[in-house]
Amino acid sequence: MYFQRLKDLREDKDLRQEDVAEILGISQTVYSRYERGFQTIPVVHLLKLADYSPSFWETRES
């Protein structure tokens, strides 16, 4: 599921939900809904994350 991927990527970057919510200009509660799959993340927010840091979408190699 895509929402689990959002959480994994955020955690890989050592970001809190509050950090990502601030980047997107939304509340932590709304971002939490995205991660839990209760609300679909708008494409505009995905684009903001990509603009913020293209490496957000890359995972760390262990």
Buried (B, 14 or more C-beta within 10 A) or exposed (E): EEBEEBBEBBEBBEBEBEBBBBBBEBEBEBBBBBBEBEBEBEEEBBEBBEEEEEEBEEEEEE
